[in-house]
Amino acid sequence: MIASQRLNRFDQLIFSELAQYKYKKIEEGKDIIDLSIGSPDQPPPSFIQQTMIEEITKKDAFQYSLTGLPEFHTAVSQFYQRRYDVDICPETEVLQTMGSQDALMHLPLAFMDEGDIVLLPDPGYTAYEAAFHIVGASIYSMPLLEENGYLPDLDNISPSIAQKAKMMVLNFPGNPVPALSTKSFFEKVVAFAKKYEIIVIHDFAYSELIFDQQKPISFLSIKGAKEVGLECNSLSKSFNMAGSRIGYIVGNKKLLRHFMKLKSNLDYGVFSPIQRAAIQALLKGDTFLEANKNLYEERRNVLVNGLKNIGWDVALPPATMFVWAKIPEGYTSTEFVYQLIDQTGVVVTPGNAFGQYGEGYVRIALVQPLERLQEAIKRIAESHVIPMINNR
C-alpha cells in the first residue's frame, strides 16, 4: 500500500511534533500553558448559540443545503458595506465555504496547473504552501522583513518571475506576522497584478482583530481590486465559530463562477443551522466584535508589557491574536521552543514552521485568560530564558 507521489511533497509539520511533546509533559505532571495554536478559547456570543439551538430542531435542518443560503449572501454583502465600506453583489460576488481554509486549500485546484508559479509570503500561514504543493505549483517566496514593515517587496520580484506567475497570496492582518497593510501597498498590488495578469487572493481572516483604534482595510476597497482578485474571510476568529467551519469568498464574479464549478463537486454545503447562526452574527454582531477585539487587545497589552518588564523586548502587534517575538542568537527557533517548554511549561510555535524567513522568531498566541498569561510571564521571568535573550 503505497501513498501517492503527492504526499511526498509534504514534510512533517512541527505542530504535530510539538503536540506530542506537550502531551508527554502533561503525562509527566507538568502544568502546560499552551500559546501555540491560534484557536479562540472563548465561545460565540449567546445569540449565535441560541439561533443554532433553535434551528437544529427544525424538521428540514438536516437536509443538504448544497450552497449558501441567499440570506447568508445578503448578510455578507451588508457586513462588507457596514464594516469595510465595500459594495458586494450578493448574487454574483459571494461564495460560501466551509471556513476560509477550505477556500484557500481549494482555490489552487481551480486555477493552477502543474509547474505554474505562485507568489507566497514567507513567513506565511502553512496552509498556503500545502495547497500549492498539492497541485504541483512552483512556489516563489516573498520575504516579509522587519525593515519593510513586513510587507512584500514587489519591486524585488524579477519581471521574468512576475510574467510567469499566475497567482499571489496576501494576508493582512497577517498570521504568523501580525502586520497590517496600507492602502498604498494594496494599490501597488493592484497595479502589479494588472500589469502581469496575476490573480490576487487576500486572506482577511483577522479583519476584526485590529487594535489601537485602527480601521481594517479590505483589499476589495481598493479601486480595481475586484478586477484582479478575491478576498477570503471567515467567522472563525471574528465570532469564535472556529469549529463551525463557515466562511466565504468575495470579489471577482468570473473567478467565483470558475471556483463554484469545482466547489459543486467537493461538498453538499454547510449545515443550515450553522448558516442561520452565521447570518445572525453578520447582521447583529457589531457589539460583540468590539468586545472581542478589546479582549484580545487587553491580553496583548498584558503579555507584551509583562515580557518587556522582565527583559524580553517584544514588539507590540497592531492586530490579530498573535505576537511575533525575536529569540536569542545562537538558537534555532525550534531549539528555543523546546527549551521554553522544558524550563517553563509554556508552549509557543517556532517561526521557522512558517517558512525560512521565520527563523529567529517565535509566534505566541493570545488564547489564554489574563491570569494564565500572567503566570506564563512569571515562569519565564524565573527561568533561564531571559538571560539568553538579553545576551543575544
MIMIDO-693423 format. One record per atom (N, C-alpha, C): y, x, z; residue in three letters. Coordinates in steps of 0.001 Angstrom, whole numbers, plus 500000, padded with zeros to 6 digits. Atoms other than C-alpha are relative to their C-alpha. Layout:
BEGIN
YXZALA;...
This chain:
BEGIN
498813500847500000MET;500000500000500000MET;501244500888500000MET;498883499075500184ILE;502996501920498682ILE;501294499215499885ILE;498689500654500070ALA;506603500912499232ALA;500664500308498668ALA;499299499810501268SER;508935500600496273SER;500828501276500010SER;499140498830500123GLN;510875503568494980GLN;501392499720500570GLN;498691500396499493ARG;513969501626496001ARG;500156500376501477ARG;499916499704498570LEU;513137502133499679LEU;500186501491500265LEU;499833498558499816ASN;513094505888499188ASN;501466500429499950ASN;498567499688500044ARG;516857505714498642ARG;500657499883501376ARG;499422500239498681PHE;517359504800502309PHE;499519501032501005PHE;500354499165498867ASP;517440507090505310ASP;499868499120501238ASP;500066500704498720GLN;516513506010508826GLN;501383500056500646GLN;498668500044499407LEU;519794504875510383LEU;499952500395501467LEU;499908499560498622ILE;520914506348513683ILE;499966498826500964ILE;499938501159499110PHE;521310502816515075PHE;498635499698500623PHE;501328500280499463SER;517547502294515433SER;499557501105500952SER;500331498895499106GLU;517108505761516967GLU;500727499863501333GLU;499231500194498769LEU;519883505058519452LEU;499441498856500828LEU;500555501150499279ALA;518367501696520338ALA;498737500397500748ALA;501228499548499337GLN;515013503313521085GLN;500313500876501203GLN;499632499110498890TYR;516656505969523257TYR;500633499195501142TYR;499356500853498993LYS;518747503328525038LYS;498942499247500811LYS;501036500758499288TYR;515672501219525875TYR;499123500912500854TYR;500750499022499198LYS;513856504329527071LYS;500737500260501313LYS;499201499755498798LYS;516709504985529522LYS;499999498777500924LYS;500053501216499187ILE;516673501362530661ILE;498673499911500747ILE;501321500006499362GLU;512929501587531344GLU;499920501012501141GLU;499961498983498939GLU;513662504689533425GLU;500889499568501170GLU;499181500530498922GLY;516006502559535536GLY;501476500318499899GLY;498583499649500156LYS;519345503773534139LYS;500811498764499609LYS;499106501095500343ASP;522212501251534022ASP;500787500397498758ASP;499398499667501291ILE;523376501279530412ILE;501216499112499733ILE;498823500726500482ILE;526861500282529232ILE;500054500219498499ILE;500162499856501446ASP;526399499596525541ASP;501309499665499285ASP;498767500156500778LEU;529577500134523499LEU;499764500468498566LEU;500365499466501313SER;527752500911520263SER;500060498973498880SER;500103500988501065ILE;527252497681518313ILE;501162499017500070ILE;498840500886500043GLY;530171495510517192GLY;499613498536499959GLY;500402501403499915SER;528684492183518271SER;500787499334501123SER;499190500645498955PRO;531032489807520141PRO;499155499584501197PRO;500721500344498775ASP;529974489330523763ASP;500403498638500553ASP;499527501304499558GLN;531841486020524129GLN;499469498893499078GLN;500447501106500850PRO;530693482579522872PRO;501147499435499183PRO;498929500713500715PRO;532598480476520360PRO;500683499015500950PRO;499344501004499152PRO;535125478018521807PRO;499160498731500100PRO;500846501156499708SER;533651474837523278SER;500056498940498910SER;499940501048501020PHE;534912472558520494PHE;499116500323498806PHE;500921499611501067ILE;532893474549517961ILE;498565499712500427ILE;501348500263499491GLN;529777474363520125GLN;499713498502500020GLN;500195501440499903GLN;530258470645520680GLN;499783499372498626GLN;500192500508501363THR;530590469981516958THR;498587500265499522THR;501342499663500440MET;527330471778516306MET;498957499138500714MET;500925500850499237ILE;525573469822519084ILE;499950498599499402ILE;499939501359500548GLU;526736466505517632GLU;499381499936498608GLU;500482500019501382GLU;525918467425514035GLU;498496500190499907GLU;501429499677500083ILE;522424468680514794ILE;499126498784500279ILE;500773501199499695THR;521348465211515986THR;499993498990498855THR;499938500936501117LYS;522186463503512674LYS;498736500120499141LYS;501314500040500641LYS;519154462455510646LYS;499903500849498737LYS;500040499208501227ASP;520155464341507484ASP;500366501467500240ASP;499499498653499678ALA;521138467551509311ALA;499107501109499469ALA;500929498927500338PHE;518011469461508342PHE;499620500020498515PHE;500215499931501452GLN;518132468809504607GLN;500672501250499432GLN;499328498891500673TYR;519056471569502175TYR;501478499669499800TYR;498582500192500322SER;522804471998501941SER;500317500508498597SER;499904499413501344LEU;522420474038498702LEU;501274500825499795LEU;498736499269500186THR;526118475018498565THR;500922499700501174THR;499003500305498990GLY;529211474993500699GLY;500491498571499847GLY;499457501353500052LEU;530418471517501618LEU;501424500037499444LEU;498622500032500505PRO;533626470505499788PRO;501034500111501118PRO;499067499929498866GLU;535270470080503192GLU;500138501432500526GLU;499922498598499582PHE;534402473690504024PHE;500930500773499071PHE;499142499310500968HIS;536041474950500839HIS;501470499644500227HIS;498623500439499735THR;539136472887501615THR;500527500648501279THR;499588499383498736ALA;539224474250505182ALA;500343501477499803ALA;499699498594500302VAL;539085477825503859VAL;501349500105499305VAL;498733499994500732SER;541925477064501459SER;501182499790500942SER;498919500281499055GLN;544060475617504249GLN;500189501158500984GLN;499944498860499086PHE;543200478511506563PHE;500745501167499357PHE;499357498879500689TYR;544295481083503971TYR;501490499750499784TYR;498588500320500170GLN;547547479271503321GLN;500739500134501332GLN;499361500017498687ARG;548309478897507023ARG;500080501382500628ARG;500088498720499293ARG;547237482334508250ARG;500522501178499172ARG;499685498822500812TYR;547899484646505280TYR;500973499713498864TYR;499052500396501044ASP;550285482701503010ASP;499438500277498606ASP;500676499811501283VAL;547774482813500149VAL;499493498645499513VAL;500481501246500596ASP;547106479877497829ASP;498610500222499414ASP;501378499926500468ILE;543384479362497224ILE;499587498621499493ILE;500507501260500542CYS;541936476681494958CYS;498618499745500587CYS;501298500216499343PRO;539069475141496974PRO;498859499753499020PRO;501056500308500970GLU;537169474067493848GLU;499511501223499236GLU;500374498894500895THR;537186477361491938THR;500128501393500611THR;499716498666499456GLU;538273480213494231GLU;499394500238501372GLU;500712499825498735VAL;535963479815497250VAL;498509499901499753VAL;501457500080500041LEU;532256480532497559LEU;499470500310501393LEU;500544499808498651GLN;530407480097500842GLN;498815500967499974GLN;501104499060499872THR;527993482825502002THR;499443499953501416THR;500617499927498671MET;525682483471504948MET;500556501210500747MET;499311498868499398GLY;528219485744506608GLY;500551500902498915GLY;499410499120501013SER;530303488391504881SER;499031501085499560SER;500956498973500411GLN;527434490889504908GLN;499095499493498883GLN;500773500597501079ASP;525433488502502740ASP;500712500215498668ASP;499220499787501215ALA;528230488710500196ALA;500017501470499605ALA;499862498574500289LEU;528668492465500487LEU;498696500620499503LEU;501287499452500421MET;524953493163500083MET;499577499510498617MET;500467500571501254HIS;524509490910497073HIS;500966500172498832HIS;499035499833501093LEU;527698491490495088LEU;499585501088499005LEU;500429498988500984PRO;526348494741493562PRO;498918499497499052PRO;501046500532500866LEU;523347492809492227LEU;500582499195498842LEU;499382500823501035ALA;525706490584490266ALA;500819500808499004ALA;499015499303500843PHE;527997493267488841PHE;499672501453499668PHE;500280498571500207MET;526381496721488946MET;498637500201499355MET;501269499585500590ASP;523669498333486847ASP;499679501417500461ASP;500447498660499625GLU;521681501494487443GLU;500956501050499426GLU;499127498911500430GLY;523997504508487310GLY;501478499677499972GLY;498578500351499943ASP;527272502557487454ASP;500648500633501232ASP;499295499316498910ILE;529885504227489654ILE;500767498994500852ILE;499226500792499053VAL;531295502572492772VAL;500805500951500883VAL;499118499225499122LEU;534198503898494846LEU;499907499413501405LEU;500226500487498639LEU;533354503609498557LEU;500781500814501022LEU;499327499253498935PRO;535332504507501705PRO;499003500808500820PRO;500812499130499145ASP;533950507343503839ASP;500918500589501084ASP;501052500838499446PRO;533599506678506749PRO;500139498549499549PRO;499995501397500393GLY;532586503163505825GLY;498863499253500656GLY;501047500855499454TYR;530522500260507067TYR;498692500288499269TYR;501258499511500581THR;526874501196506494THR;499426499073498930THR;500545500940500990ALA;526061498040504505ALA;500513500290498594ALA;499468499718501338TYR;528306499188501646TYR;499068500939499248TYR;500836499006500671GLU;526248502244500834GLU;498611499446499730GLU;501335500570500177ALA;522975500396501364ALA;499950499049498806ALA;499975500983501081ALA;523979497625498966ALA;499980500663498627ALA;499921499346501302PHE;524781500019496145PHE;498805500912499745PHE;501252499277500182HIS;521699502141496787HIS;498931499085499422HIS;501019500945500463ILE;519584499025496187ILE;500027499870498485ILE;499897500190501452VAL;520914498652492646VAL;500000501323499236VAL;500036498699500670GLY;520795502389491932GLY;501336500467499483GLY;498662499575500417ALA;524536502809491607ALA;500281501426500459ALA;499534498672499595SER;526235506203491812SER;501225499836500890SER;498941500187499014ILE;528462506450494870ILE;500986501165499947ILE;498918499024499923TYR;531796508256494749TYR;500775499707501277TYR;499379500211498695SER;533224508723498226SER;501506500185499948SER;498554499882499820MET;536883508099499005MET;500234500340501471MET;499839499595498595PRO;537601510106502198PRO;501145499251500679PRO;498964500605499159LEU;539525508298504938LEU;500413501052501025LEU;499567498874499193LEU;541514511108506546LEU;501203499625500853LEU;498913500302499067GLU;543858511010509506GLU;501357500310499384GLU;498708499604500573GLU;546597512819507575GLU;500502499015498933GLU;499604501024500976ASN;546592509970505018ASN;500073498614500620ASN;499990501299499339GLY;546712507227507637GLY;498698499245499812GLY;501332500562500250TYR;543005506646506923TYR;499992499041498803TYR;500003500743501262LEU;543883505189503507LEU;499420500899498910LEU;500505499170501099PRO;542001506382500394PRO;501150500561499157PRO;499003499369500865ASP;543991508808498258ASP;499607499738498549ASP;500364500378501372LEU;543789507131494865LEU;500413501061498995LEU;499539498947500910ASP;545715509986493266ASP;499009501148499915ASP;500967498906499956ASN;542866512300494206ASN;498705499647499261ASN;501168500402500790ILE;540331510329492135ILE;500257500399498553ILE;499758499489501353SER;539993512079488795SER;499901498870498978SER;500065501032501047PRO;540641509964485680PRO;498603499842499406PRO;501340500089500579SER;537152510812484418SER;499075499135500858SER;500778500852499088ILE;535620509163487518ILE;500521498572499936ILE;499401501333499984ALA;538060506256487544ALA;499657499208498740ALA;500300500692501261GLN;537370505450483885GLN;498566499485499961GLN;501405500416499974LYS;533647505186484606LYS;499694499030501144LYS;500266500838498835ALA;533952503324487915ALA;500052498527499635ALA;500047501429500278LYS;533072499647487885LYS;500486499171501187LYS;499653500767498809MET;533787498606491459MET;500569500920501069MET;499437499307498844MET;535809499668494514MET;499883499078501206MET;500068500773498762VAL;535211498528498102VAL;501034500528500975VAL;499009499672498983LEU;538018498484500676LEU;499760499150501231LEU;500239500705498745ASN;538063497367504311ASN;501163500260500965ASN;498844499897499096PHE;541324496766506220PHE;500287498627500608PHE;500260498980498999PRO;541415496322509165PRO;498575500537499872PRO;501223499317500354GLY;538611498826508999GLY;498967500127501094GLY;501146499666499159ASN;535204499459510504ASN;499220501092499277ASN;499783499666498593PRO;534454502060511786PRO;501417500448500344PRO;498648499506499725VAL;538007503390511387VAL;500941498804500068VAL;499199501221499840PRO;540328500685512775PRO;501413500142499444PRO;498709499789500653ALA;543111501352510292ALA;500464498728499307ALA;499397501113500726LEU;545482498894508625LEU;500524500477498651LEU;499380499707501289SER;546557498783505021SER;501473499644500056SER;498609500403500203THR;550148498492503894THR;500073499194498710THR;499809500760501233LYS;551468496163501232LYS;500127500945498809LYS;499800499056501110SER;552490499158499125SER;498682500636499568SER;501295499440500380PHE;548977500611499268PHE;499211498988499180PHE;500714501026500755PHE;547446497328498140PHE;500598499823498599PHE;499366500082501317GLU;549984497173495303GLU;499521501139499108GLU;500497498840500747LYS;548856500629494254LYS;498547499774499561LYS;501391500319500333VAL;545227499455494356VAL;499936499051498807VAL;499994500963501101VAL;546001496514492070VAL;500337500703498687VAL;499612499273501217ALA;547740498791489551ALA;498869500919499536ALA;501108499091500304PHE;544860501299489737PHE;498837499220499387PHE;501122500810500477ALA;542253498555489244ALA;500270499445498611ALA;499656500505501330LYS;544085497089486267LYS;499935501106498955LYS;499986498879500946LYS;544530500478484647LYS;498591500387499573LYS;501351499512500296TYR;540845501389484903TYR;498955498877499914TYR;500886501162500093GLU;539354497851484790GLU;498892500069501046GLU;500918499902498858ILE;537739498095488224ILE;500061498712500809ILE;500071501151499104ILE;536566495168490355ILE;500234500485501431ILE;499712499636498616VAL;538019495389493872VAL;499380498966500936VAL;500563500858498964ILE;536058493976496815ILE;500652500404501323ILE;499352499706498716HIS;538074493751500032HIS;499285499262501117HIS;500668500539498818ASP;536179493240503294ASP;501069499747501069ASP;498910500421499122PHE;538571491290505545PHE;499455499381501303PHE;500710500641498892ALA;536149490512508381ALA;500752500071501330ALA;499267499840498734TYR;538536491721511126TYR;501451499532499866TYR;498646500456500309SER;541545489865509784SER;500731499394501182SER;499362500674498869GLU;542184488064513079GLU;500037500847501267GLU;499934499100498841LEU;541915491081515400LEU;500996501120499708LEU;498917499061500271ILE;545266492763514758ILE;500996499907501147ILE;499283499971498730PHE;547367493846517727PHE;501492500310499836PHE;498594499591499900ASP;550952494545518814ASP;500915499184499083ASP;499171500947500764GLN;552411491507517031GLN;500038500285498499GLN;500059499751501440GLN;551487492881513594GLN;499286498842499295GLN;500563501090500768LYS;550560490402510879LYS;498934500516499034LYS;501033499590500963PRO;547386490545508761PRO;500515499935498574PRO;499649500005501419ILE;547789491404505084ILE;498728499764499199ILE;501117500264500894SER;545289489739502807SER;500233500743498681SER;499890499358501311PHE;544573491712499634PHE;500479498999498951PHE;499654501019500991LEU;544962488436497744LEU;501450499561500089LEU;498570500312499919SER;548564488118498951SER;500829500874499069SER;499308499066500891ILE;549467490942496552ILE;499998499447498579ILE;499891500494501372LYS;550697489965493107LYS;498988500705499097LYS;500983499450500926GLY;547932490439490562GLY;498638500262500606GLY;501273499671499353ALA;545151490875493151ALA;498868499084499537ALA;501045500934500452LYS;543279487760492029LYS;499486500351498609LYS;500424499620501345GLU;543115489225488542GLU;498933501087500036GLU;500910498845499953VAL;541064492201489734VAL;498942499911501093VAL;500927499896498897GLY;539190491247492838GLY;499695498767500813GLY;500495501002499063LEU;537599489289495625LEU;500224500486501423LEU;499873499668498579GLU;538012489158499382GLU;498880499290500758GLU;501074500554499181CYS;535087488656501783CYS;500508499807501424CYS;499605500263498620ASN;535691487039505149ASN;498879499263500700ASN;501099500480499177SER;533617485662507971SER;500545499346501248SER;499639500571498704LEU;533711483594511146LEU;499339500756501146LEU;500758499266498989SER;531582486174512984SER;500887500597501077SER;499153499314499040LYS;534328488221514622LYS;501178499143500429LYS;498813500795499673SER;537219485763514443SER;499687498866500964SER;500344501146499156PHE;535397482847516092PHE;498732500227500824PHE;501192499670499208ASN;532467484643517815ASN;498767499233499519ASN;501128500731500573MET;529996482968515451MET;499045500948499266MET;500759498969500716ALA;528130486166514502ALA;498576499566499686ALA;501379500410500233GLY;524642484695514908GLY;499858498771499120GLY;500053501218500812SER;525539481546512987SER;499919500302498509SER;500059499519501380ARG;525816483513509719ARG;500693499062499026ARG;499219500759500971ILE;528600481820507856ILE;501275500771499666ILE;498816499307500488GLY;531325483387505743GLY;500338499484498618GLY;499575500474501312TYR;532912483145502328TYR;500632501139499206TYR;499265499108500907ILE;534314484971499317ILE;501091499172499348ILE;498898500669500690VAL;537682484050497846VAL;500584500954498958VAL;499334499166500995GLY;539554485244494789GLY;499684499605498574GLY;500133500179501441ASN;538897485672491075ASN;498908498995499648ASN;500941501090500248LYS;537243482492489818LYS;498919500374498987LYS;501013499580500968LYS;535465484157486889LYS;498920500824500688LYS;500968499200499244LEU;533837486704489207LEU;499149499106500900LEU;500745500899499124LEU;532855483911491594LEU;498971499182499217LEU;500980500735500825ARG;531174481977488769ARG;498779500865499718ARG;501120499085500229HIS;529067485032487953HIS;499170500136501267HIS;500727499795498743PHE;528179485537491598PHE;499228498739500400PHE;500669501254499683MET;527295481865492028MET;498677499889499256MET;501242500016500774LYS;524671482267489309LYS;498901500748500744LYS;500955499247499194LEU;522980484918491453LEU;499682499251501291LEU;500154500609498684LYS;523555483092494739LYS;499084498779499950LYS;500820501205500112SER;521892479902493489SER;498515500321499940SER;501402499571500048ASN;518675481901493105ASN;499560500721501273ASN;500316499245498792LEU;518814483507496553LEU;499692499125501210LEU;500172500798498782ASP;519033480709499122ASP;500336498541499722ASP;499738501434500116TYR;519479476999499778TYR;501162499554500876TYR;498782500361499300GLY;522765477121501621GLY;499928500173501505GLY;499861499874498544VAL;523997477373505198VAL;499702498655500661VAL;500338501181499208PHE;522646474881507769PHE;501259499152500196PHE;498788500825500028SER;525046471919507562SER;500692499853501361SER;499269500024498725PRO;525751471658511355PRO;500854501247500232PRO;499192498788499899ILE;526954475263511188ILE;501236499871499119ILE;498849500215500878GLN;529157474374508235GLN;501028499081500654GLN;499086500947499361ARG;530624471426510133ARG;500754500650501150ARG;499338499289498905ALA;531343473610513147ALA;501029500983499454ALA;499083499046500615ALA;532949476217510888ALA;501247499307499467ALA;498845500764500493ILE;535180473565509333ILE;500980499745501142ILE;499142500254498845GLN;536499472640512780GLN;500696501289500452GLN;499408498710499614ALA;537051476320513576ALA;501178500345499096ALA;498960499624500960LEU;539074476909510415LEU;501219499086500086LEU;498901500963499966LEU;541155473765510843LEU;500733499978501333LEU;499431500235498682LYS;541734473757514602LYS;499929501212500939LYS;500293498865499133GLY;541073477271515863GLY;501130500968500268GLY;498916499016499875ASP;544516478913515849ASP;500271500414501443ASP;499757499665498589THR;544977478711519630THR;498929500951500517THR;501076499103499599PHE;541570480291520174PHE;500172501386499394PHE;499817498704500658LEU;542318483048517645LEU;501006500862500750LEU;498993499255499249GLU;545407484045519632GLU;499419500509501309GLU;500600499593498729ALA;543469484109522911ALA;498956501096499794ALA;501043499007500268ASN;540599486072521381ASN;500607501351499648ASN;499295498758500334LYS;542969488639519889LYS;500550500654501263LYS;499432499468498761ASN;544677489025523276ASN;498928500608500895ASN;501101499454499201LEU;541307489576524967LEU;499649501409499538LEU;500353498672500511TYR;540464492492522669TYR;501150500983500154TYR;498858499113499813GLU;543978493880522899GLU;500052500503501444GLU;500024499572498594GLU;543710493941526697GLU;498883501007500238GLU;501108499047499866ARG;540323495645526506ARG;500372501345499386ARG;499555498762500651ARG;541757498183524056ARG;500918500789500913ARG;499018499318499153ASN;544643498969526404ASN;499338500616501229ASN;500682499496498801VAL;542391499341529449VAL;499152501221499667VAL;500893498890500331LEU;539876501584527704LEU;500775501228499548LEU;499288498844500551VAL;542272503800525750VAL;500883500655501061VAL;499144499427498961ASN;544762504230528588ASN;499171500646501092ASN;500879499422498990GLY;541929504842531021GLY;499429501332499563GLY;500536498732500506LEU;540389507532528824LEU;501089501067499921LEU;498897499034500024LYS;543783509169528328LYS;500302500530501400LYS;499693499596498618ASN;544336509220532085ASN;499008501003500560ASN;500995499040499495ILE;541122511165532619ILE;499850501208499074ILE;499976498793500815GLY;541853513668529845GLY;499445499898498603GLY;500509500165501362TRP;540342512210526681TRP;501091499309499193TRP;498850500502500749ASP;543273511748524293ASP;499522499212498783ASP;500535500884501020VAL;542049508793522259VAL;501143499226499347VAL;498944500730500718ALA;544225507187519574ALA;499893498502500269ALA;499939501434499755LEU;545332503599520186LEU;499792499265498672LEU;500243500683501276PRO;543772501444517422PRO;500922498806499825PRO;499108501146500236PRO;546093498885515813PRO;499257498695499769PRO;500746501213500365ALA;543274496418515115ALA;498511500195500275ALA;501461500112499914THR;539579495429515313THR;499499500070501437THR;500629499876498690MET;537123495695518199MET;499447501407500222MET;500508498642499930PHE;536660499453517798PHE;501092501012500331PHE;499174498819499777VAL;538142502729518994VAL;499328501145499246VAL;500500498855500783TRP;537765505802516739TRP;500493501255500697TRP;499606498936499068ALA;537734508843519011ALA;499462501362499565ALA;500417498634500292LYS;537639512583518324LYS;499134500539501138LYS;500891499395499011ILE;534947514598520087ILE;500241501507500053ILE;499790498553499873PRO;534790518260521235PRO;499479500778498799PRO;500518499070500998GLU;534402521071518738GLU;498750500667500560GLU;501227499352499560GLY;531031522770518831GLY;498846499038500178GLY;501038501021499912TYR;529106519492518960TYR;500037499135498744TYR;500017501031501019THR;527954517204516222THR;500226498656500690THR;499805501328499425SER;528737513548516712SER;498739499498500682SER;501265500466499430THR;525067512839517344THR;499687500714501309THR;500238499250498758GLU;524710515613519933GLU;500878499490501133GLU;499065500481498982PHE;527775514356521765PHE;499568498636500538PHE;500413501341499585VAL;526491510764521816VAL;498817500066500964VAL;501159499911499113TYR;523172511767523364TYR;500372500623501344TYR;499527499443498732GLN;524927513904525969GLN;500708498938500823GLN;499276501057499312LEU;527141510956526822LEU;499020499014500645LEU;501001500920499438ILE;524111508694527305ILE;499327500642501213ILE;500721499325498914ASP;522294511261529443ASP;500860500142501252ASP;499142499708498857GLN;525291512007531654GLN;500665498763500595GLN;499214501139499513THR;526945508585531920THR;499330498637499825THR;500589501300500304GLY;524693505834530567GLY;500865499164499076GLY;499113500697500930VAL;527490504899528138VAL;499530500306498572VAL;500498499838501371VAL;526309504315524553VAL;501119499703499014VAL;499056500188501095VAL;528672504787521602VAL;499285500419498711VAL;500631499698501281THR;527987505361517895THR;500589501266499400THR;499470498773500626PRO;528265508796516221PRO;500692499683498682PRO;499229500259501208GLY;530852508869513452GLY;499275500338498726GLY;500705499607501221ASN;528506510583511012ASN;498997498950499546ASN;500840501112500446ALA;526434507388510923ALA;500673499218498885ALA;499222500763500971PHE;529204506029508687PHE;500428500843498801PHE;499646499136501120GLY;529476508974506281GLY;500371501387500474GLY;499768498604499629GLN;530121512700506183GLN;501380500221500612GLN;498655499822499460TYR;533829512297506935TYR;500163499345501370TYR;499994500505498632GLY;532934510525510170GLY;499570501035501012GLY;500400498935499072GLU;531616513767511623GLU;501199500459500815GLU;498921499596499114GLY;533669514859514615GLY;500632498844500750GLY;499480501199499337TYR;534276511295515823TYR;498848499180500572TYR;500916501061499588VAL;532547508505517702VAL;500730498669499902VAL;499448501353499993ARG;533056504752517402ARG;499621499326501312ARG;500211500683498726ILE;533463502851520661ILE;500349498529499808ILE;499791501434500194ALA;533076499054520574ALA;500487499348501291ALA;499382500670498850LEU;535183496873522884LEU;499269498695500310LEU;500841501196499903VAL;532313494472523525VAL;499424499805501403VAL;500404500198498612GLN;532054494564527327GLN;501206499504500795GLN;498887500460499159PRO;534136492865530052PRO;500782501179500580PRO;499119498952499487LEU;537009494802531620LEU;499350500828501091LEU;500592499245498892GLU;535028495724534720GLU;498958501001499522GLU;500981499052500544ARG;532307497337532601ARG;500702501132499257ARG;499227498933500646LEU;534886499234530540LEU;500567500949501051LEU;499472499159498914GLN;536449500483533780GLN;498896500846500625GLN;501137499236499487GLU;533012501519535020GLU;499643501133499033GLU;500275498955500990ALA;532461503417531755ALA;500997501149500143ALA;498965498969499807ILE;535773505265532277ILE;499687500836501240ILE;500316499315498733LYS;534781506119535858LYS;498837500975499818LYS;501172499134500208ARG;531404507503534794ARG;500353501203499133ARG;499611498882500872ILE;532925509585532005ILE;500852501000500773ILE;499144499126499187ALA;535528510951534438ALA;499174500881500926ALA;500832499266499042GLU;532765512037536830GLU;498964500891499322GLU;501001499226500735SER;530646513647534103SER;500574501340499556SER;499558498719500568HIS;530854516990532311HIS;500624499813498619HIS;499539500257501353VAL;532090515303529138VAL;501473500366499834VAL;498561499747500116ILE;535845515562529838ILE;500336501486499867ILE;499734498569500231PRO;535862519379530293PRO;499628500447498588PRO;500390499655501365MET;534019519601526985MET;501091499596499018MET;498948500490500908ILE;536724517511525310ILE;501251500845500122ILE;498765499256499782ASN;539603519408526875ASN;499898501442499525ASN;500168498609500467ASN;538117522746525775ASN;499777500089498499ASN;500281499961501438ARG;537778521757522144ARG;501046500825499259ARG;
